[in-house]
Amino acid sequence: MSENLNIAFIQADLKWEDAEANRTLFSKEIAKLSPEVDLIILPEMFTTGFSMNAENLAEETGGETFNWLRNIADSKTCAVTGSVIISEHGKYYNRLFFVYPDGNYKLYDKRHTFTLAKEDETYTAGKHRLIVEYKGWKICPLICYDLRFPVWARNTVDYDLLIYVANWPEKRVNAWDTLLKARAIENMSYCVGVNRTGEDGDGYVYNGHSAAYDPLGKELTPLNREEPFIAEITLDKSNLNDIRKKFKFLQDRDAFSLQEE
């Protein structure tokens, strides 16, 4: 079992609805990462921005971006995750892929589609939460609006790392900052949120604030990072275990069954 997990995340100014340009952008940034990185985290809809133009932008699982993710995982010998617009059986999904270094993968479809932007009218909501096991860590990856729903993220399975990939706008960034920290504290896990910067084609402005928190809510990244940047952070499993052993707050959690259908 690996005691440490070396993560990297990339906060970028996404090019609106231009998958090729965004893949090129991230390829250049990923090339700068150290060889010790175990997991690369990219934002929500990292090839397009948060677009409702699914009919023209959607790819299939096994398409160009999916193969790009596999190539990144293979070339960097690490896992990589982020969400893209996917078409499947006549429906569209805001789908996160978690691709392992050997090319195998897991997927998660965004559970809470953002009704304020009418995402629910374009994308089909997912039904199941995903728990990934990787290098001795249990990881729960979620997407943007999911952050507002603590029951969906509740740590009933003793996961170690909670991830949110997002396009979270500047006008509501206080909620982003507050809820990321809260999710770390209430679930006694590391919590990482990866957002974007810049302005999208619908005129919404994003100011990043990508961050990582430890199980007690201590921020592990520089405060208020509002420009594009890359972060590499080492998450310490023994520190997580020591905190849980000392405080045992998860042992006092309420028992409930989550209806996923």
N, C-alpha and C positions, 0 to 999 in steps of 0.2 A: 504494500500500500504506500502510495506517495504521500508524504506529509505536507508537501508544499505544492501549490498549483500556480504556475506563472501565467497570468492572463495579460492580454494586450487588448486595448480597445481604441478605435479610431473615430474621433469626432470630426466630421467633414461637412463642407458646404456642397450639398448634393446638386448635381446638374439636373434640371427639371426634365423628366421623361426621356432621359438619354442614357440608356443602359450601357452602351459601349463606352461612353465618356466616363461614367461612374466606375465601371470595371477597371478602366485604365487608371483612373485616379487611385483607386484602392490598391491596385497592383503595385503602383509606385510607393505608396505608403507602407504596404506590407513588406516590401523589399528592405525597408529600413529596420525592421524588427530584429531583435537579437535571436540567435538560434535556440535560446533557452525557453522561448515562449511555448506554452502547452495549449493555449486556447486563444483564438482571435475572435473578438466580438465586434460586429458591424451594426449600424443602425437599422431601424425599421425601413422596409421598402428601399433598401440602399442603392438600388439601381435606377430608381425613378423619382424618388420623393413620394409624399403621401398623395397619390393621385387616384381619382375615381374613374380614370380613363382605362379601365381594365380591358375593355374590348380590344383596344389597340396595343396595349402594353403587355398583356399576360403572356407568360411562357408556360411550357409544360414542365412537370418534373422530368428531368432528363434533358432539359433544354440547355441553352448556351450558358445562362448564369449558373445553373446547377453544376454543369461540367466545369465551369470556372472555379466554383467552390471546391470541387473535388481536386482540381489541379493545384489550387492553393494549399489544401490540406496535405497533398502528397509532397509538393515541393518544399514546404516548410516543416514537414513531419509533425504536424500539430492539428488540433481540431479547429474548425471555424464555424461561426454561426451568425445568422442575420435573417431578415425576412424579405421576401420578394412576392410579386403578384403572380399567382399561379392559376391556370385554367385546368379544370378536371371535370369530366363528365358533364359539360355544359354549365358548370358553376365556376365562380371566381373565389379565390381564397387569398387572404393575407397570411402567407405561410412562412413559418420559420423553419429553416433547415439547420440541423446540428450534424456536421459532416466530420467523421473520424478520419485520422490519418490514413487508414487503409481503404478509404472510399465508401465504407458503410455509412449509413446515415439514419437519423431519426427526424420526424417532422412534428410540428405543432401548428395548428390553425388557430388564429386569434379568436379567443372566446368572446370577448366583449368588443363588438364592432361599434365604432364611434358615431352614435346617432346624430350628434350635433353637426357633423360633416356629411351626414347621410351615407356613411360607410355601410350601414346595414342594408341599404337599398341596392348596393353593388356587390358586396362580398357576403358569402355564406359564413356564418359563425361556426367556429369549431365546437366540438362537444367534449373533448377529453384533454385533461392536463397531461403534460409530459414530464417524466423524471428520467434524466439521463445519468447513466453511470459511466464515469470516465476517470481513469487514473486514481481510483480509490475515492473519488468524490461523487456525491449525489447532487445533481444540478437540476434546478427547475427554471427553464427559460419561458418567459412570458413577453407580451407585446403591448407597449404603450398604454392604451386605455385600460388594460387589465390592472394597471397600477392602482386605480381608484376602487378596486373591489377586493378587500382584504380576505374575504372568505375563500376566494379562488386561490389565493396564494398561501393560505394558512398551512403552516408546517406540521402536518399530521404524520409525515413519513420520515422525519429527521433528515431532510436534505441539508446540504452544507452551503450551497450557493444559490441565490436567487438572482436571475438576470432579467432585466427589462430592456428591450431594444425599442427605440421610439423615434417619432417625429413630433416632439412636444413643443408647442409654440411659446414664444417669449411672454405673451400676455398672461399665461397661466404657469409660468416657471416656478413661482413660489410653491404651488401645489406639488410640482415635481420634486423640488428639493425636500419638502416636508415629508411627503409620502415615501420617498425612497428610504429616508432615515428611519421612518416609522416601521417600514417593512423589515428592515434589518433588526431592529430592536424587538419587535413583537414575535418574530420568527426565530430569533437567536441564530441567525445565519449571516454569512457575508451577503451583501446585496450590491449589485452593480447595475447602473443605468447608463445606457449609451444613447445619446441624442445627437441631433445634427445642428448645423448652423446655417446662416444665410436666409434667403427669401425664396419661397417656392413660386410656381406659376400661378397660384391662386392669390398671391399677395401676402401670404402669412410669413411672418418673420420668426426665426428660430435662433436662440442664443446659447444653445448647448447645455452647459451645466452637467455634462456627463460626470459621473462620480462613482466611487466605491466606498462602502461602509463596512466596518467590522460588526460582529454580533452585538456589540453594545452601542452601536450608532456612531462610532468615531469615524470621521471621514479620513480616507487613506489617500485622497487625491487633492491637488491644489484647489483652493476655493474659487468659485465663480469664474471658471474657465469658459469664456464666451467666444473664443476664436477656435478655428480648427487646431487640433492637437492630437498627439498619440500618447497614450499612457501604458506603461508596463508596470504591473504590480504583482508582488508575490503574496499569495494567500496562504496563511499558516494553519494547517489542520490541527496541529497540537495546541495552538492557541485557542482555536474554536472549541476543541474538546475540553480544555481546561476551564474555559468560561462556562460551558454547559454543566460541567461537573460541579463547579463552585456554586452557581446560582440556581440551577435546576428548575428554571421557570417553565420550560417546556413540559415538565412532568405535571404541572398544575393546569395545563390547557384543558379546555372543554372538549368533551368527546362528542362528535357528531358525524353524520354520514353526508357526504357531498354528492348531490344528484348531478351527474355529468350529462345525462341525456336531455 
